[in-house]
Amino acid sequence: MNCLVPAAALFAAMAAITAPVQAKPPASLCRAPEPVLFTCRVGTKTVSICGREEGGAS
């Protein structure tokens, strides 16, 4: 029983280290000169809010 607690702690630490890394954020729909204000995936679709040179968003 004494070695059960350290073994469980070691297993938990190893699981955290080997957990899959989340994929990089979805590609935005903004064009190259437009700053990305917001982008996310909704199901299989991508939603993006892009900045404009004259201010605001499109």
C-alpha atoms as a printed R data frame, in Angstrom:
   type eleno elety resid chain resno       x      y       z
1  ATOM     1    CA   MET     A     1   0.000  0.000   0.000
2  ATOM     2    CA   ASN     A     2   2.924  2.362   0.687
3  ATOM     3    CA   CYS     A     3   4.127  2.379  -2.907
4  ATOM     4    CA   LEU     A     4   0.615  2.726  -4.349
5  ATOM     5    CA   VAL     A     5   0.343  6.488  -3.698
6  ATOM     6    CA   PRO     A     6   3.701  7.420  -5.302
7  ATOM     7    CA   ALA     A     7   2.930  5.143  -8.253
8  ATOM     8    CA   ALA     A     8  -0.439  6.860  -8.757
9  ATOM     9    CA   ALA     A     9   1.217 10.284  -8.588
10 ATOM    10    CA   LEU     A    10   3.845  9.201 -11.115
11 ATOM    11    CA   PHE     A    11   1.161  7.839 -13.437
12 ATOM    12    CA   ALA     A    12  -0.825 11.105 -13.208
13 ATOM    13    CA   ALA     A    13   2.288 13.165 -13.969
14 ATOM    14    CA   MET     A    14   3.162 10.998 -16.966
15 ATOM    15    CA   ALA     A    15  -0.410 11.233 -18.279
16 ATOM    16    CA   ALA     A    16  -0.249 15.034 -18.096
17 ATOM    17    CA   ILE     A    17   3.088 15.101 -19.924
18 ATOM    18    CA   THR     A    18   1.977 12.737 -22.694
19 ATOM    19    CA   ALA     A    19  -1.479 14.278 -23.149
20 ATOM    20    CA   PRO     A    20  -2.080 15.249 -26.764
21 ATOM    21    CA   VAL     A    21  -1.329 18.864 -27.582
22 ATOM    22    CA   GLN     A    22  -4.328 20.727 -28.913
23 ATOM    23    CA   ALA     A    23  -4.157 21.428 -32.622
24 ATOM    24    CA   LYS     A    24  -3.187 24.921 -33.687
25 ATOM    25    CA   PRO     A    25  -6.026 27.432 -33.973
26 ATOM    26    CA   PRO     A    26  -8.177 27.244 -37.072
27 ATOM    27    CA   ALA     A    27  -7.013 29.224 -40.080
28 ATOM    28    CA   SER     A    28  -8.897 32.487 -40.358
29 ATOM    29    CA   LEU     A    29 -10.848 33.679 -43.341
30 ATOM    30    CA   CYS     A    30  -9.083 37.074 -43.222
31 ATOM    31    CA   ARG     A    31  -6.889 38.196 -46.118
32 ATOM    32    CA   ALA     A    32  -3.166 38.833 -45.596
33 ATOM    33    CA   PRO     A    33  -3.286 42.606 -44.812
34 ATOM    34    CA   GLU     A    34  -6.342 42.311 -42.553
35 ATOM    35    CA   PRO     A    35  -5.692 41.777 -38.845
36 ATOM    36    CA   VAL     A    36  -7.544 38.814 -37.351
37 ATOM    37    CA   LEU     A    37  -9.790 40.111 -34.566
38 ATOM    38    CA   PHE     A    38 -11.533 36.790 -33.883
39 ATOM    39    CA   THR     A    39 -11.642 33.340 -35.438
40 ATOM    40    CA   CYS     A    40 -13.057 29.992 -34.332
41 ATOM    41    CA   ARG     A    41 -14.517 26.774 -35.657
42 ATOM    42    CA   VAL     A    42 -18.212 26.016 -35.345
43 ATOM    43    CA   GLY     A    43 -18.698 22.407 -36.325
44 ATOM    44    CA   THR     A    44 -17.035 22.096 -39.717
45 ATOM    45    CA   LYS     A    45 -17.213 25.837 -40.467
46 ATOM    46    CA   THR     A    46 -14.779 28.650 -39.625
47 ATOM    47    CA   VAL     A    47 -16.053 32.013 -38.357
48 ATOM    48    CA   SER     A    48 -13.730 35.025 -38.578
49 ATOM    49    CA   ILE     A    49 -13.960 38.742 -37.822
50 ATOM    50    CA   CYS     A    50 -11.296 40.699 -39.689
51 ATOM    51    CA   GLY     A    51 -10.073 44.249 -39.106
52 ATOM    52    CA   ARG     A    52 -10.027 46.948 -41.786
53 ATOM    53    CA   GLU     A    53  -7.391 49.590 -42.529
54 ATOM    54    CA   GLU     A    54  -9.850 52.448 -42.020
55 ATOM    55    CA   GLY     A    55 -10.953 50.987 -38.676
56 ATOM    56    CA   GLY     A    56 -13.826 48.767 -37.682
57 ATOM    57    CA   ALA     A    57 -14.340 45.208 -38.728
58 ATOM    58    CA   SER     A    58 -15.696 43.319 -41.707
